[in-house]
Structure formats: C-alpha cells, structure tokens
C-alpha cells in the first residue's frame, strides 16, 4: 500500500463549475437511477465508523459510467451525433455509450481491448443492439484508444472519452450531488476509485465546493498506479506496464484535465494491492451478497489502511460497478489466498521410491493443511523427481511450521510465491 498527498494546481486549467455540474445532474435525472446510499452494518461494526456504500453497481448498465456518457453525447450538436459516436473502453464506459446510442438511436463504434472480460463484451452488444459495432483490438485500453482515434479521424466521428472530457466529468459529478442530498450528516471521508480520473475529478469538485471539510481519498490498484505516480512526479506520467486485473481502473496514463483536478482536490491517493481487492470482492459477496467488479471494490479494500483515521467518522465508499464475470471467480479466489498468505506453491524433489508421497502427506503436512494442486511425472531414471505442489493453509502462521517440518525431514524444495517469473510460468 502506498499513499501520496495531492498538491495545488499549476497552470491555468479546466475546472468544472457547480452550475454546469447541477445542469448535468438535472439532464440526467430522467435517464439514470438515483442509486441508494446504504449504511453497511458489517463494515460499520468492523471499523467503528458509519460506513456508507454508494451503490453505483445498481445503476443502469451496472456502473456510474452512463452518467458521463449521456451528458457528453446529449451535448453534441445534431450534426455531430449523426456523424457517429466512437469510444474506447475496457467495459463500463463502453456499456454506457452503447446504452445511450441505442436510447438516442445513434450509430456507435466501440473499441475494446481484447482482455476485456467476456461478460462485459456481451453486455456492450446487448445494450447497443443494432446501433453499435464492437471491435476488439489491442492488449490495453491505450491500444484501443489509439485505434479509436484513428477511426474518428478517418470517419469524422465524435469521440466520447471515458474520463478526460469536461462534459463526461460533469456527468460523473452528479454522483456527488446525490450523495450530498442523501446524507443526513456531513461526510468526514469520501473514498473514490481512480482509473483515468473522471469520477474522482467530478466528485471531488462537487465536495470541494459544497462540503470543503470532507477528506477526499482516491484509490487505485497497485499494478496501475498512474495517478499517484503522476502526482509524485509533479507531471502526468505514462506507465510502461500495468496489471490489467482491475480492468475498470487500469490505464497507463490518466487524463490531462483529470490529473490537474485530482492533484488539486484529492487529499491523498492510495494504492491497494490486487490481492487485497480480491479478498474484498470475496468478503462483499460472502457477507453482503454484493457482486462487485474489481474496480468497484477498491474503496472498501482501502478501509483497512485508514482504520485508525476513520474510527468514529462518517465514511462514504463509492462502489462504482458490478460488472464481474463469474468465470473470474477462481482467479479472484486464488489471488485472495495468495495475498492473505494462505496458499503456497513449491517445487518438491521427491526421492523416486515407493511411499514417498505417503510420508509427505502424513509426516509433513499439518492436520489442517490441504493439497490444492499437484503435478508430477517421472521422466527419467534419476533418483529424484520434481513435483509442483500447491498447499492451502487455514492460518498464514502455519507456513513457518510447514517449512520447519520440510527442513527437519531434509526435503529439497523451491518456494515459488516469491519467484513471480517462475510462478507465472508453472502455475
């Protein structure tokens, strides 16, 4: 976990006016759901605070992205609308644009990176119906973006940016208008996810104007820390590589407008490990029956890192989306177990004689340890043969006892969890 504090503005730059934010909120009223702001009993008890979840996972298209998409498209001229609508997105923005295109009967072309979960791809097609052409291209959002911009240039179409656009930012800010209207007491903290920065920009402008004493915290995934890196460096940076697991918040470069707004407005930007996000996804599902997507769980995942500051306070977490693919469940569970220190992988060199595996099971494994992965094949006449073994523990403290028993019995092994290149190759 890493946290950086935002700093003041530099040169003259765009900053949303409250009149424009209120206008966007009015325009959106007949189109979007006024999503509930729900006090969560379990989280409130856990942290000794009043924890509220702003349930944008219950929004139309199951994320807040429809707000910015509609506000941008409805503000285009009739000629611009007829020339065609284009966007690039890892999923949620694409769904919002697709829904609006079908609603307004406008032709849309949507570019999505190929790793986008299948559930999100299908939802885009479902929402867009015959009005939208979906094109899968590139490995990241940035790849899809470059192709979308080339398409716009050739076809004179209007690009709807997922975050770095004034009308998109003003549309996302309507989330803040609703929260302030729904809360009975002032919010001490608002935690918001940060991908490209559109939601954080709009929301933070709203609170800076109407609730200036609220502490505003942006939360981004550790593997795609583009905003915190940029704030630390003092200028907008492009990351060489990112982890795309938290696909709704994984961009190599945040927006130029959003960077300037966030560096001015946010009191801190916190990075959260992807494994912690996965543990939070499991907790939300098992305890709350909430199906969140990885980006949607960022803010509740961050609560552990603010547990001392938020005690006795009123805290709002933006649960930004619920577009999760059930096929990702095993990966989410795996990442969670690895992060919590409950799953460990070894290459074990077993002597090639009868009874070796039985001895490992009865004399090395603890009574509550479980083998969850095992691969072994005798390929030659050597006196030892390697096996890839995954062991699941009930408590992370059990690892040291397991290692001690392996050492006492002179078992030769290589631990893989801290050798990421080898782990990714074998597991």
N, C-alpha and C positions, 0 to 999 in steps of 0.2 A: 504494500500500500504506500502510495506517495501522495502528498498534498502540497499544492503550491498556492500562494496567495495572488490574487489578481492585482493589477496596478492600474493607474489612471490612464486616460486617453492620451494619444499623441497628437497627430494632425487632425484637421477637420474631417469628420466622417459622418455617415448616416446614423441617425438615432431616432427610433420610432417615436412619434408624437402621440400623446394619450388620446387626442381627438381621432387620429387615424386608427388606433387600437380599438377605441369604442365603436367607431364606424364599422370596422371589420366584425366585431362581436355582434352588432345588430344585423349585418348582412348574413351572418352565419346562423342566426337563431332558427330560421325555418328549415335549415338544411342539416345541421348536426344535432347529436344528442347532447343535452346538458348532463354530462356524466356525474355520477354521485361522488361526493367526498365522504368517505366512510371511516369512522374511527375503528381501528383494529384492536380488538381486546387483547389478543395474544401478544402482539408486538408491544402494546402499551404496558402490559404487565411485565414483559421481559426487560424493558428498558426504563421502567419507572417514569414514563412520559405519556403525553397524549399524542399517539401516532395516528395520523390520518393518511389514507391512501386515496389519491385522486385517480379514479378508475377509468383511465382512457382506454384500457383494454375492453371496455364495454361500449366504446364509441362505434359509430358506423365504420365499417372496414377494420374494426378492432384496433385502431390506433388514432392518435391525435392528428396524423398527417393530412387527413381530409380537410382540416381547418385551413391550413396554408394553401393547399392545392386549390380549393374552391375560391378563396379570396383572391388568389393570383389570376385564375382563369376568368372569373366574372369581371375583373377589372381590365381585361384586354378589350380592344376595340372589336367590333363585329367583323371587320376585315381580318384582323389578326386571328380571331377564333376560327374563321373559315379557312385560313391558310394551313391549319393543322396544329395540333398540340403535341409536344415532344417532352419526354423526361427520361432521366437515368436514375435508377434506384435499385437498392438491394431488396426491396419488397414493399414496405409500408407506404412510402411515398407513391410508388407505382400503383398500389391499390387505391389510394386516394385520388390520383389523377384519372385512373381508369373509371372509377365510380362517377366522377364529375363529367368526364367525356360522355358516358352513357346517359347521365342525367340531362345534360345540355345538348345531346345529340351532335357531338363534335368528333371529328376524326382524330384519333390519337395514335402515336407510335411510341412504344416504351422499350427502352434498352435496359436489360438486367444482366448483372454478372452471372456467369454460369454456376458458381457455387451457391446461388440463392436457393434456400430450401424449396423442395417441390411443392409444399403446401402453399407457399407464398406465390409461386409461379401460377398455380392453378387458380388461386383466388383472384389474381390480376385478370386472368382471362374471364373468370366468372363475372366479375364486376364490370369489365369493359364490354362484354358481349361482342356484337359485331362491329362496334365502334373503335376497337383498339387492336393494333397489331403488336404482338410481343416479340422482341428479338433478344435472344440470349447470346451474349458476347463478352469475352474478356474474363479475367480472374477476379477483378475487384471492381468496386463502384467507379474508381477513377478510370478504368479501362472502358467501362460502359459509357461514362460521361464523355470521353473524347470522341467515341463513335457517334453519340447523340448530337454533339455539337457540329460534327461534320455533316450529319444528315440535315440539321437545321440550316446550315449554310447553303447546301445544295437546293433544298426544297422551300426555303424562305418561311419555315415554320417557326412557331413561338415555343421557346424552351421554358419549361416550368422547373426552376431549380429547386432541389429538395430542401435547401436551407439558406443559401446566400442571395436572397431576394427580399426587397422591402415589403412587398405585399404578402409573401409567404411568412415572414417574421411577424407581421401584424396579425395575420390569421392565427398563428400559433399562440400569440399573446392572449387570445381570447380564453385560453385555459386559466390564465391568471385572473381575469375578470370574474370568471365563475368561482374560483377558489375564494377570492375576497368576499364575494357575495354569500357563499355558503358557510364560511367560518363564523362562529359566534364570538370568538375571541381572536386577537391578533396572533399571527404565526410567529414563533420565535425563530424557527428554521424552515426553509424550503429546500429540499433536495431534488435536483432535476438531472435527468440523463443528458450527457453531451456526446453527440456524434459529430455532425457538421456544425452544430451550434444554433440552429434555427429556433428550437423550442426554448433553450436557455436564454437566448437573446431576447425574444419576445416576452417571456415570463419574467425575466429579471428587470426589464424596463417597466413592466407593469408594477412590480413590487417596489422598485426604487422610487416610483412616483407616488404610489398610494399607501405603501407600508414600509417606509425607509428604514425602520429599525429591525426588520427581518433579516436574519443572516442567510445569504444565498450561497448554496454549495452546488457546484457542478460535479457530476460523477461520470467518469469514462472508464472503459475497460483498459486494463494494464497493457494489453497487447496492441492497443491502438490509441496511444496517449497523445494524440495530435494537438489538442487544445492546451494541455498542461505543458507540453514540450514547447509550444509556441510562446506561451506566457513566460516561461522560464528564460527563453532565448531573447524575448523582447520584440520578436517579429514573427509573422506567420511562417511556419516551417512545413516542409513536405517530408513525411517519414519514408524511409527507404522500403521498409517492410512492415506489415501489420498482421495480426492474428484476426482472421475474419469470423471467428466463432460468434462473437456478439455482433451479428451481421447488421442489426439496425443502428449500431453506433460505431462502426468500423470504417473510418475514412483516413486516407493518408494525409489529407490537408483539409483543414476547416475553412469556412468562408472568410473572405476579406472583411465583409461587414460584420459577420458574427464574431470574428476574432476581436475586432475593436470594441464591440459592445461588451463581450464577455470579460475582456481584460479590464474593462472599466467597472462593470457591475458586480461580477461574482466576487464574493469574499474569499472563496477558496475553490480549487479544482482538485478533486480526489480521484486517484486511480485505484481500481479494485481488480484483483486477480480473477481471471476467467473461472478458475476452480471455485472461488468463493461465490461467484454469480450462480454457478451450477448448484451449489449447496442451498442457496436461497431459492432457486427455482423448485427444488425438491421440497423445501420447507413450505413454500407458498401453496404447493399442490397438496401435500400431505396434511397440513394443518388448517389451511383456509379454503381448499378446493378451488384455488385460483390457478388458471392456466396462463402463466405469463411467458413472454418470449425473453430471451437473454437480455436484450436492452431494457425491457420493461422491469426486470428485477434488479437493475443496477442500484437504484436508490435505496431499496430495502437492504441490499447487500452491504451498503455503506454504513448502515446504522451501527454496526459493531465498532467501527473506527471513530464514532462520535458518541459512544455510550456515556462518557463522563460529562461531556458538554450538554447533552440533551436531557439529562435527568431533570424531571420536574417541568420540562418545557413542552410547548405545543409544536409539533413537527409535522410537516406535510411532505409526503413522498409521492412523486409523480410516477404512477405505474403506467408507463407510456404505451404499452402494446401487449396484445395477447396472441400474436400470430406465430405460434410454435408448431412445429411438425412433430407428430407423435413418433416418427421414425428416428428422431434425435434423442429419444429418451435414454437409450443405452449409453450413448456418448455423454449425455448430461450426468448420468449416474456415475460413470467411470471417472469423469473429470472431478466430480464432487468427492468421491472416495480417495482419489489421489491427493487432492488438496487437503482433505481432513486427516491425511496420514493413516488411512485405514486400508489401503490397497498397495501392495508392493510386488514388484517383479524381480525375479532372479534368473540368471543362467546358472544352473547347478550341474556340476560334473559328477555324475553318479558312477561308482565302480560298476563295471558290467558283470555282475554276478547275481544270482538268484537272491531275492529277499531284500535288496537294497531299498526299493521303494517302500516296502512294508515298514522297514526300520525308520525311514524318514517320516512316515505317517504316524507311527506310534511313539517314537522317541524324540523327534524334533518339533513337530507341530504341537502347539498348545491345545488344550481341550476345547477352546472356542475358536481356534483358527480354522479357516476354510480354504481349500484349494479351489480357486475360481477359474484358473487357466492352466492347462498342462499340454506341452508339446514335446514329444521325444521320439527319436528314431535312431536305431542302431545302424550306422552307415559303414562301419569298418571293423577291423579286428583289434582296435585299440582297447586298452584295459579300462578306459573311462569313456562315458558318453554324455554329452551335454543335453540338458532338458530346460526348456523355458517354462517357468512356473510363476503363476500369479497367485498371491496369498492375500485373503481378505481377513482383517482383524476386527475385533469388536471394540478395542480401545487402542489408540495410537501408541500408548505406553507399552503395549505388548511387543512392539517391534524389537526393542532392545533385548528383551528376554529371548525372542526367537533367534536373534543374531548370536547371542551368547550360547545357546544350545547348539547352533550350527558350528560355532568355533570349537566348543568342547568335544564335538564328535568329528572334528577335523574334516568337515565338509567343505569342499572347494566350491566357491560361488563367486558370481559377479553381480553386484546390485545395479539395477537398471534405472531406477527412478531418477537418479541424479545424473544420468548419462542420456540426455534427451535425444541426441542424434541416433544412438543405438536403440533407444526405446522406440522411437518412431519407425525405425527400420524393422524391428522384430515383432512389436505388439500390434 
